Amino acid sequence: MPETCKKYFIKTFGCQMNIADSNRFARILDELGFTRSDSPSESDLVVVNTCVVRAKAEDKAISYIGEIERIRKSGSKVSVILAGCLVPLVNENEIKRRFPVILFSINPENVDTFRDLVLEHCKPVPDCEKISDDVIQKDSGKSSFHAFVNIMRGCEQHCTYCIVPKARGNNASRKYEDIRDEIKWRIDNGAKAITLLGQSILDYGKDWQDKKPISSIKGDDLFRDLLDRISIEFPDIWIKFLTSHSKDLLFETIDLIASRDNISKFIHLPIQSGDDGILKKMNRGHNRDDYFKLVEYINNKIPDVRLSSDIIVGFPGENLDAFEQSLDLLRRVRFFKVFTFLYSTRPSTAAARMKDDLPIEEKRARLNRLIDLQNLITLERHKELVGEKLIIMVEGPALKSEEMLMGRSLSEDIVIFNSVDFVSTGDFVRVKIIEERQRTLIGEFVDRA
C-alpha cells in the first residue's frame, strides 16, 4: 500500500461514457479529500480511463501508461488506477507485471466499487472514510452547467466490428426514479443542460423485458417514455441524448423530439457504411433504403434538425463500388457532421475472422476522399445558417481569443461570438450568425435569451 495519497490526475480516452465515468471518479476522489493535480508527474494517483473501440485508441492508452511507468522509475511514487474498456480484455496479473505502476484496475461494469477500491488500495487522507456514500453517489458532470447522466450501461447489439459488448458487458438500465433524482441533483448544482448517455440508448429498458436477445427487440418505446417524462418534468432544462441505433429509432420518437422545445434537435445516427452488402456483414440490422426513409421523415418533421453520423472506411469486403455507395449516402443525406474511421481489427469480434486484405494505403486514400467530401458538405450546411439567430449557452472564452466567447446551441452548433462584459459562462444569449467556418460558426451578440 502506498503512502498517504494526496494528489490525483485523470487521463480519459474515448467516448462520453468514459468522460462521465471519469467525472464520477473525480467527484469521489475530491470527496475523499484528494486534490486535483495539473499533471501526472505531480500526482500520487493517476486514473487512466481507456478506450479500445479502435486499435489506435488502445495503443495510445498503453503508451500513456508506459509514460507513467517511466515517471515512476525516475523516483516518483505515482501509482496508476486502470479503468475503462481495456480492463475486461486483459489479464490483470499480466498487465501489472508489464506495468508495475498499476495499483489496481476497475471494470466499466463495476464503477460503483471505485470508492471501496481506493480505500482498500491507497492509504486515505484523514477522515476520508467518514464521507457518506450519499455525498459521492453522483459525479461532477461535464461542467457546472452541462452534465452527463448515464441512463444505462453495456451494449448487446453485437455489430461485427465492435468490441464494446465484450468491454462493457450486457445492458443494465437504471430506474426512472434514480435518473430523475440525479438530474435534480445536477440542477441543484448548477446544470442547465443534461445529456442522457447510453452506448445504444434506444435499448433503454429492454433488459427488463422477456429474455429475448436485445438486438431482436425493435423500437425504442421505453426510451421514448423516459425522454417524454424528463422533458415534461424539467421544462427549463436542455435535454440531449447519445447514441441512437438507426434500426430502432421510431417515427413516434421523432414526433416527440419535434414537439418539445427543450429536447435537442441534434440527432447522432450512425450508419457506418452506405453499402447494403457491408451493412449486412456488419450486422447493422437495416439497409440504406431504411436509413433514407428514416432521414426523410426526420427532415420533414424537424426541418432544423442537425444530423450527424459515423462512417467506417475499409471494412472487410469493401470494394470500390461499396465505398462509392458511402460517398453517395453523404451527398444525399448532407450531414452536418460525420465522424470517420479507418477500419481496424478488434480481437474477439466477428469481423476479426473476415478477410481484411485492402492495403492500408488504399484505406487512407478512401478516408481522405470521404473527409474532403464531408468537409464541403459541412461548410455548405453551416453557410445555410448565416443570418439566423440562435440561442446558445455560453461555455467560456474562445480557445484562440480571449476577446471572444464560445457557446453551444441546443442543437450542438458551436458558435464563437464577441465578448460582452455582462455575459458570463452558463448564460443563455441570442447571437446572429455572420460567418460560416468548417467546425464553428461566427456570430455577434444580440441580447440575452
C-alpha positions as a printed Julia matrix, in Angstrom:
449×3 Matrix{Float64}:
   0.0     0.0     0.0
   1.44    3.41   -0.98
   1.92    6.22    1.48
  -0.89    8.67    2.01
  -2.28    9.62   -1.41
  -2.87   13.36   -1.72
  -2.96   14.39   -5.37
  -4.6    12.8    -8.4
  -4.74   13.26  -12.16
  -7.23   11.69  -14.6
  -6.47   10.93  -18.24
  -9.52   10.0   -20.3
  -9.54    8.33  -23.7
 -12.67    7.71  -25.76
 -16.35    8.47  -25.64
 -18.76   10.46  -23.48
 -19.43    7.34  -21.4
 -15.79    7.37  -20.34
 -15.92   11.11  -19.69
 -18.93   10.57  -17.43
 -17.12    7.8   -15.55
 -14.01    9.96  -15.18
 -16.08   12.81  -13.78
 -17.53   10.4   -11.27
 -14.07    9.18  -10.27
 -13.01   12.81   -9.8
 -16.02   13.53   -7.63
 -15.26   10.56   -5.4
 -11.58   11.43   -5.06
 -12.48   15.05   -4.27
 -14.9    13.97   -1.58
 -12.33   11.59   -0.13
 -10.0    14.53    0.4
  -7.7    14.2    -2.61
  -6.52   17.27   -4.52
  -6.63   17.55   -8.3
  -3.24   17.94   -9.96
  -2.31   19.55  -13.26
  -0.01   16.76  -14.42
   0.74   13.08  -13.75
   4.3    13.88  -12.67
   2.93   15.88   -9.71
   0.41   13.23   -8.69
   0.21   10.32   -6.27
  -2.59    8.67   -8.25
  -3.22    8.73  -12.0
  -6.51    7.29  -13.23
  -6.15    6.14  -16.84
  -9.62    5.65  -18.34
  -9.04    3.64  -21.51
 -10.8     3.13  -24.83
 -10.39    0.14  -27.15
 -13.03    0.79  -29.8
 -10.17    1.43  -32.27
  -6.69   -0.08  -32.19
  -5.21    3.43  -32.25
  -7.09    4.42  -29.09
  -5.89    1.27  -27.3
  -2.3     1.9   -28.4
  -2.47    5.48  -27.08
  -3.69    4.28  -23.69
  -0.97    1.63  -23.41
   1.66    4.18  -24.44
   0.38    6.61  -21.83
   0.65    4.0   -19.07
   4.22    3.41  -20.24
   4.92    7.11  -19.78
   3.65    6.95  -16.19
   5.82    3.86  -15.63
   8.85    5.9   -16.69
   7.86    8.7   -14.3
   7.66    6.12  -11.51
  11.12    4.76  -12.35
  12.58    8.27  -12.2
  11.83    8.4    -8.48
   8.18    9.38   -8.28
   5.8     7.4    -6.04
   2.94    7.73   -8.51
   0.51    4.82   -8.97
  -2.0     4.13  -11.75
  -5.63    3.09  -11.48
  -6.51    1.37  -14.75
 -10.12    1.94  -15.81
 -12.24    1.76  -18.94
 -12.81   -0.73  -21.71
  -9.28   -2.16  -21.76
  -9.76   -3.73  -18.33
 -12.09   -6.64  -19.28
  -9.87   -7.53  -22.23
  -6.59   -8.05  -20.39
  -5.37  -10.35  -17.66
  -4.88   -8.14  -14.6
  -1.84  -10.03  -13.36
  -0.18   -9.87  -16.75
  -0.76   -6.16  -17.27
   0.5    -5.44  -13.75
   3.63   -7.46  -14.46
   4.15   -5.41  -17.63
   3.38   -2.16  -15.81
   4.11   -2.46  -12.06
   2.95    1.14  -11.68
  -0.66   -0.14  -11.85
  -2.18   -0.22   -8.37
  -5.5    -1.82   -9.34
  -7.95   -1.97  -12.23
 -11.69   -1.38  -12.36
 -14.09   -2.83  -14.91
 -16.62   -0.44  -16.55
 -19.42   -2.64  -15.18
 -18.15   -2.11  -11.63
 -17.61    1.64  -11.38
 -19.83    1.68   -8.28
 -17.0    -0.08   -6.41
 -14.43    2.65   -7.16
 -14.6     4.25   -3.71
 -14.15    0.96   -1.89
 -11.21    0.01   -4.12
  -9.48    3.34   -3.48
  -9.87    2.92    0.26
  -8.64   -0.67    0.04
  -5.52    0.02   -2.02
  -4.48    3.52   -1.06
  -3.95    4.8     2.45
  -6.59    7.51    2.75
  -6.13   11.07    3.86
  -7.5    11.88    7.31
 -11.26   11.39    7.78
 -11.84   10.32    4.18
 -13.52    7.11    5.3
 -16.16    9.18    7.07
 -17.55   10.6     3.83
 -21.14    9.47    3.28
 -21.9     7.22    0.32
 -24.82    9.55   -0.48
 -22.49   12.51   -0.9
 -20.36   10.83   -3.53
 -23.08    8.95   -5.37
 -23.02   11.4    -8.28
 -20.07   12.84  -10.17
 -19.43   16.45  -11.03
 -20.58   16.15  -14.65
 -19.2    17.72  -17.83
 -19.19   21.17  -16.22
 -21.26   23.0   -13.66
 -23.69   23.92  -16.45
 -23.72   20.84  -18.71
 -23.85   17.4   -17.15
 -23.73   13.85  -18.47
 -26.18   11.35  -16.95
 -25.79    7.64  -17.68
 -29.21    6.05  -18.04
 -27.81    2.59  -18.82
 -24.6     0.63  -19.27
 -23.5    -2.04  -21.7
 -24.5    -2.95  -25.24
 -25.94   -6.11  -26.79
 -26.24   -5.11  -30.44
 -23.19   -7.18  -31.48
 -22.18   -5.31  -34.6
 -19.46   -7.49  -36.07
 -16.7    -4.84  -35.92
 -17.4    -3.68  -32.37
 -15.66   -4.74  -29.17
 -17.92   -2.7   -26.87
 -20.26   -5.58  -25.86
 -17.27   -7.53  -24.59
 -15.7    -4.49  -22.96
 -18.8    -3.02  -21.31
 -20.97   -6.09  -20.86
 -24.71   -6.61  -21.09
 -27.36   -3.92  -20.88
 -28.14   -2.63  -17.42
 -30.78    0.13  -17.36
 -31.32    2.47  -14.42
 -34.78    3.02  -12.95
 -36.51    6.26  -13.86
 -36.57    7.41  -10.23
 -32.77    7.12   -9.96
 -32.24    9.02  -13.2
 -34.72   11.72  -12.17
 -33.08   12.13   -8.77
 -29.65   12.5   -10.34
 -30.93   15.11  -12.79
 -32.45   17.04   -9.87
 -29.11   16.87   -8.08
 -27.34   18.15  -11.18
 -29.75   21.06  -11.49
 -29.33   21.92   -7.81
 -25.59   22.1    -8.53
 -25.99   24.44  -11.48
 -26.7    22.25  -14.51
 -28.74   23.88  -17.27
 -28.21   21.19  -19.91
 -28.32   17.41  -19.46
 -27.02   14.82  -21.91
 -28.51   11.36  -21.38
 -25.98    8.67  -22.22
 -26.22    5.07  -23.34
 -23.98    3.04  -25.61
 -27.08    2.16  -27.64
 -29.52    4.41  -25.85
 -32.66    3.29  -27.67
 -32.22   -0.1   -25.97
 -33.05    1.52  -22.64
 -35.23   -0.79  -20.55
 -35.09   -3.74  -22.93
 -33.13   -5.7   -20.31
 -36.32   -5.68  -18.21
 -38.37   -7.37  -20.92
 -38.74  -11.03  -21.87
 -35.49  -12.91  -22.18
 -35.14  -12.31  -25.89
 -31.87  -11.17  -27.48
 -31.96   -7.41  -27.05
 -30.79   -6.87  -30.62
 -34.0    -8.61  -31.77
 -36.29   -6.26  -29.81
 -37.1    -3.5   -32.26
 -38.08    0.04  -31.36
 -37.45    2.5   -28.55
 -40.7     2.61  -26.57
 -39.2     2.72  -23.07
 -36.58    5.28  -24.03
 -39.25    7.47  -25.61
 -41.31    7.25  -22.42
 -38.24    8.25  -20.38
 -37.45   11.18  -22.69
 -41.08   12.29  -22.56
 -41.23   12.25  -18.77
 -37.89   14.0   -18.3
 -38.68   16.76  -20.8
 -42.01   17.43  -19.04
 -40.61   17.31  -15.51
 -37.68   19.6   -16.37
 -39.15   22.04  -18.94
 -36.46   24.7   -18.44
 -33.52   22.31  -18.88
 -31.98   21.45  -22.24
 -32.2    17.7   -22.82
 -29.8    15.94  -25.21
 -29.04   12.24  -25.76
 -26.46    9.91  -27.32
 -26.27    7.48  -29.16
 -29.1     6.08  -31.32
 -29.1     2.9   -33.41
 -30.73    3.6   -36.78
 -32.82    0.42  -36.8
 -34.55    1.26  -33.51
 -35.42    4.95  -33.87
 -39.2     5.11  -34.35
 -41.27    7.8   -36.04
 -43.13    8.35  -32.75
 -39.87    9.32  -31.05
 -39.08   11.76  -33.85
 -42.55   13.25  -33.33
 -41.78   13.71  -29.64
 -38.46   15.43  -30.36
 -40.18   17.73  -32.84
 -42.88   18.67  -30.32
 -40.66   19.68  -27.37
 -38.71   22.92  -27.32
 -36.29   21.65  -24.67
 -35.22   18.46  -26.5
 -32.2    18.82  -28.75
 -32.71   18.75  -32.5
 -29.22   17.26  -32.86
 -29.57   13.57  -33.71
 -26.48   11.39  -33.97
 -27.49    8.49  -36.21
 -24.53    6.23  -37.03
 -24.84    4.2   -40.23
 -21.18    3.02  -40.62
 -21.47    2.28  -44.37
 -23.62    3.28  -47.3
 -23.49   -0.16  -48.92
 -26.12   -2.82  -48.22
 -23.66   -5.7   -48.51
 -21.31   -4.14  -45.98
 -24.2    -3.22  -43.66
 -25.24   -6.88  -43.68
 -21.69   -8.04  -42.91
 -21.6    -5.51  -40.09
 -24.86   -6.94  -38.66
 -26.42   -3.49  -38.55
 -29.98   -4.78  -38.93
 -31.1    -2.33  -41.64
 -30.28   -1.32  -45.2
 -29.64    2.04  -46.86
 -33.25    2.44  -48.01
 -34.43    2.03  -44.42
 -32.0     4.76  -43.45
 -33.11    7.1   -46.24
 -36.77    6.68  -45.22
 -35.88    7.49  -41.62
 -33.89   10.56  -42.63
 -36.71   11.75  -44.91
 -39.19   11.51  -42.04
 -36.81   13.34  -39.7
 -36.25   16.16  -42.19
 -39.99   16.55  -42.76
 -40.82   16.63  -39.05
 -37.76   18.59  -37.86
 -36.7    20.99  -40.63
 -33.94   22.47  -38.45
 -32.5    19.07  -37.45
 -28.73   18.66  -37.19
 -27.96   15.12  -38.33
 -24.57   13.53  -37.75
 -23.25   10.02  -38.33
 -20.31    7.6   -38.18
 -18.69    6.01  -41.23
 -16.1     3.21  -41.25
 -13.82    3.03  -44.28
 -12.12   -0.17  -45.4
 -14.31   -2.75  -43.66
 -13.52   -6.3   -44.88
 -15.07   -6.82  -48.29
 -15.47   -3.13  -49.09
 -14.67   -2.82  -52.79
 -14.62    0.46  -54.69
 -18.32    0.23  -55.58
 -19.23   -0.25  -51.91
 -17.11    2.74  -50.94
 -18.78    4.86  -53.64
 -22.11    3.98  -52.0
 -20.87    5.62  -48.81
 -19.94    8.76  -50.75
 -23.36    8.72  -52.39
 -25.03    8.49  -48.98
 -23.14   11.56  -47.75
 -24.24   13.53  -50.82
 -27.88   12.54  -50.38
 -28.23   12.98  -46.62
 -25.96   16.04  -46.28
 -24.99   15.54  -42.64
 -23.82   18.48  -40.57
 -21.03   16.31  -39.18
 -19.6    12.85  -39.8
 -17.1    11.0   -37.62
 -14.91    8.93  -39.94
 -12.71    5.97  -39.08
 -10.34    3.59  -40.77
 -11.42    0.03  -40.05
  -9.13   -1.64  -37.53
  -9.48   -5.26  -36.48
 -10.59   -5.7   -32.88
  -9.86   -9.04  -31.2
 -12.74  -11.36  -30.37
 -15.12   -9.67  -32.82
 -16.85  -11.49  -35.66
 -15.19   -9.19  -38.2
 -11.78  -10.28  -36.96
 -12.42  -13.6   -38.71
 -13.16  -11.87  -42.02
 -10.51  -11.43  -44.7
  -9.09   -7.93  -44.46
  -6.84   -7.58  -47.5
  -7.37   -3.97  -48.54
  -3.97   -2.21  -48.42
  -3.68    0.47  -45.76
  -2.67    3.0   -48.41
  -5.99    2.44  -50.22
  -7.92    2.71  -46.95
  -6.27    6.05  -46.22
  -6.92    7.33  -49.74
 -10.61    6.45  -49.42
 -10.78    8.03  -45.98
  -9.3    11.27  -47.33
 -11.86   11.33  -50.16
 -14.65   10.84  -47.65
 -13.34   13.58  -45.35
 -12.87   16.03  -48.23
 -16.43   15.49  -49.39
 -17.91   15.83  -45.91
 -15.89   18.99  -45.24
 -17.5    20.6   -48.28
 -20.96   19.49  -47.16
 -20.41   20.73  -43.6
 -19.33   24.15  -44.87
 -22.42   24.31  -47.1
 -24.69   23.37  -44.19
 -23.05   25.99  -41.98
 -23.46   28.6   -44.73
 -27.21   27.94  -44.64
 -27.24   29.22  -41.04
 -25.7    32.61  -41.84
 -28.22   35.31  -40.97
 -30.1    33.14  -38.48
 -30.37   33.98  -34.79
 -29.53   31.11  -32.43
 -29.91   30.77  -28.69
 -26.71   29.42  -27.19
 -25.4    28.63  -23.73
 -22.06   30.33  -23.07
 -19.32   27.81  -22.24
 -16.45   30.25  -21.72
 -13.71   32.14  -23.56
 -12.9    31.06  -27.1
  -9.73   28.98  -27.31
  -7.9    31.25  -29.73
  -9.01   34.67  -28.49
  -9.84   35.94  -25.03
 -11.79   38.74  -26.69
 -14.32   36.21  -27.98
 -16.69   33.83  -26.21
 -17.69   30.32  -27.19
 -21.11   28.79  -26.76
 -23.21   25.9   -27.93
 -26.81   25.74  -29.09
 -29.35   23.14  -28.04
 -28.7    21.54  -31.44
 -24.92   21.39  -30.84
 -23.94   24.31  -33.08
 -20.63   25.67  -31.77
 -20.6    29.47  -32.01
 -17.77   31.95  -31.47
 -19.02   35.48  -30.79
 -17.91   38.86  -29.48
 -17.38   39.11  -25.73
 -19.83   41.22  -23.74
 -18.98   42.46  -20.23
 -22.28   41.4   -18.62
 -22.34   37.9   -20.12
 -20.88   35.01  -18.12
 -20.35   31.29  -18.52
 -23.67   29.48  -18.23
 -25.75   32.39  -19.53
 -28.19   31.92  -22.4
 -27.78   34.51  -25.14
 -29.08   35.13  -28.64
 -26.48   35.54  -31.38
 -26.77   36.31  -35.07
 -24.65   34.08  -37.32
 -22.49   36.23  -39.6
 -19.93   33.75  -40.97
 -19.53   30.03  -41.55
 -16.41   28.06  -40.67
 -15.54   24.39  -41.01
 -16.01   23.44  -37.36
 -17.68   26.51  -35.9
 -19.98   29.41  -36.65
 -19.07   33.05  -36.12
 -21.76   35.2   -34.54
 -22.44   38.56  -32.98
 -24.22   39.12  -29.69
 -27.85   40.27  -29.97
 -29.32   40.04  -26.49
 -29.91   37.79  -23.51
 -32.27   34.9   -24.16
